[in-house]
Structure formats: structure tokens, C-alpha cells
Amino acid sequence: MTTPATLPHITAVQAALAAAGLTVYLGGAPAGPAPLPKAYVVLYPGPGASGAASIADDRTVLDLLLQVTCVATTPDGALGTADRTRTALSASLAVDGRATWRPEELGGPPLQRDNDVTPPLYHQPVQYRLRSIPA
């Protein structure tokens, strides 16, 4: 019995988004003098939960919530980045030793404008549920 790990699933999400041509950050955009791209995504994963796959209580099922915040300098850019994210996450993820469901889109709050930065940025958070079992 192998307890599922969250990190390989997050790495698979990063790879799927990067393959779609998106710039991906984990846990927040980097601070510093270097300019950020005009559009990017930030992943905010939860810790995940392992559940029992049978009455024997073998904890091999992974259920993980993940927020993908799509950020851009324009409203259209943030919404377009959310669309590209949706397309990139429309197939099952490749995670070694795991069989994965396609990420389930759960929605999120409305588009938001961040006036605390100059120029303002637009954020479109979208939540996904990731699930997998041993392959």
C-alpha cells in the first residue's frame, strides 16, 4: 500500500500548463525588480487528503483541491488565461504510478482588479479538484 503524495500531482499540473505556453508560479508570483510576464498563473494547492480505497482502509485514493489564479494586465488577458488553463487541464494528468481522473473544474469568484500594484492587475481564480488512485 502506497500513501499518495501531493507534490507529483502539482508537478503534473505545472507541466500541463507550461506545455500550453503558460508561465506558472507556485504559491505566489516572485517579488523583485525583474518584470513579470503580461499574463501568468499562480498555483495554490491544498494539502490533499488520502481516502480509503476499500473496506480494508488502505489509504491510496488522493483527493486534492487546487486554485489556479490567472493573472494579467487586462481583463481580457486574465479571462483568456483562464480559458487556456481550462484547455490545458481538460485531460488526465500524467503522474507516475497513479491513474488520474481529469481535473474537475469547480469554478471560483468573479474577476478581480488589484489596484494595490502599478499598473493594476486582473485576477481570475479557478478551483480544480484532482483525484487519483494507484495505477
C-alpha positions as CSV (number, residue, x, y, z in Angstrom):
1,M,0.0,0.0,0.0
2,T,1.4,3.4,-1.0
3,T,0.1,6.6,0.5
4,P,-0.4,9.1,-2.3
5,A,1.8,12.2,-2.4
6,T,0.5,15.7,-3.4
7,L,3.7,17.1,-5.0
8,P,3.8,14.8,-8.0
9,H,0.3,15.9,-8.9
10,I,1.2,19.6,-8.6
11,T,4.2,19.0,-10.7
12,A,1.9,17.3,-13.4
13,V,-0.3,20.4,-13.3
14,Q,2.7,22.7,-13.7
15,A,3.9,20.6,-16.7
16,A,0.5,20.6,-18.4
17,L,0.2,24.4,-18.0
18,A,3.8,25.0,-19.2
19,A,3.2,22.8,-22.2
20,A,0.3,25.1,-23.1
21,G,2.7,28.0,-23.1
22,L,1.7,29.5,-19.7
23,T,4.2,30.9,-17.2
24,V,3.5,29.1,-13.9
25,Y,4.4,30.0,-10.3
26,L,3.7,28.1,-7.2
27,G,2.4,29.8,-4.0
28,G,2.7,33.4,-5.4
29,A,4.4,35.4,-8.0
30,P,8.0,36.3,-7.4
31,A,8.9,39.6,-5.9
32,G,11.7,41.7,-7.1
33,P,12.9,44.1,-9.7
34,A,12.5,41.7,-12.7
35,P,9.3,42.4,-14.6
36,L,6.7,39.7,-14.6
37,P,5.1,38.5,-17.9
38,K,1.9,40.2,-19.0
39,A,-0.1,37.0,-18.2
40,Y,0.7,34.1,-15.9
41,V,-0.8,31.6,-13.5
42,V,-0.2,31.0,-9.8
43,L,-0.9,27.7,-8.3
44,Y,-2.3,27.5,-4.7
45,P,-2.6,23.8,-3.8
46,G,-4.2,22.4,-0.7
47,P,-2.6,19.6,1.3
48,G,-4.8,16.9,-0.3
49,A,-6.5,14.1,1.5
50,S,-5.9,10.4,1.2
51,G,-9.0,8.3,1.4
52,A,-9.7,4.6,1.8
53,A,-10.0,2.7,-1.5
54,S,-11.8,-0.3,0.2
55,I,-13.2,-1.5,3.5
56,A,-9.7,-2.6,4.4
57,D,-9.0,1.2,4.9
58,D,-6.0,1.2,2.6
59,R,-5.5,5.0,2.1
60,T,-4.5,5.1,-1.5
61,V,-7.1,7.5,-3.0
62,L,-5.9,11.1,-3.4
63,D,-8.4,14.0,-3.4
64,L,-6.7,17.4,-3.8
65,L,-8.1,20.9,-4.2
66,L,-6.1,23.4,-6.2
67,Q,-6.6,27.0,-7.0
68,V,-5.2,28.3,-10.3
69,T,-5.2,32.1,-10.2
70,C,-4.9,33.6,-13.7
71,V,-3.3,37.0,-13.7
72,A,-2.9,39.5,-16.5
73,T,-2.6,43.3,-17.1
74,T,-6.1,43.4,-18.8
75,P,-9.4,41.8,-18.0
76,D,-9.4,40.0,-21.4
77,G,-5.9,38.7,-20.6
78,A,-7.0,37.2,-17.3
79,L,-10.1,35.6,-18.8
80,G,-8.1,34.4,-21.8
81,T,-5.5,32.8,-19.5
82,A,-8.3,31.1,-17.6
83,D,-9.5,29.7,-20.9
84,R,-6.0,28.4,-21.8
85,T,-5.8,26.9,-18.3
86,R,-9.1,25.1,-18.8
87,T,-7.9,23.7,-22.1
88,A,-4.6,22.6,-20.6
89,L,-6.3,20.8,-17.7
90,S,-9.0,19.1,-19.8
91,A,-7.2,15.8,-20.0
92,S,-6.0,13.4,-17.3
93,L,-2.6,14.3,-15.8
94,A,0.4,12.0,-16.1
95,V,1.5,11.1,-12.6
96,D,3.9,8.1,-12.2
97,G,2.3,5.1,-10.6
98,R,-1.1,6.8,-10.5
99,A,-4.3,6.7,-12.5
100,T,-5.9,10.1,-12.5
101,W,-9.3,11.5,-13.2
102,R,-9.5,14.5,-15.5
103,P,-9.2,17.6,-13.3
104,E,-12.7,18.7,-12.3
105,E,-13.3,22.5,-12.6
106,L,-15.2,23.8,-9.6
107,G,-15.5,27.5,-10.6
108,G,-14.4,30.4,-8.5
109,P,-15.1,34.0,-7.6
110,P,-15.6,36.7,-10.2
111,L,-12.8,38.5,-12.0
112,Q,-11.0,40.9,-9.6
113,R,-8.9,44.0,-10.2
114,D,-5.9,44.6,-7.9
115,N,-5.3,48.3,-7.5
116,D,-2.5,47.8,-5.0
117,V,0.0,47.3,-7.8
118,T,1.0,49.7,-10.6
119,P,-0.1,49.1,-13.2
120,P,-3.2,47.3,-11.9
121,L,-3.5,43.6,-12.4
122,Y,-6.6,41.4,-13.0
123,H,-7.0,38.1,-11.2
124,Q,-9.4,35.2,-12.2
125,P,-9.1,32.4,-9.6
126,V,-10.4,29.0,-10.7
127,Q,-10.6,26.0,-8.4
128,Y,-10.0,22.4,-9.6
129,R,-10.3,19.0,-7.9
130,L,-7.7,16.4,-8.6
131,R,-8.2,12.7,-7.9
132,S,-6.1,9.7,-8.4
133,I,-5.7,6.0,-7.4
134,P,-2.8,3.6,-7.8
135,A,-2.2,2.6,-11.4
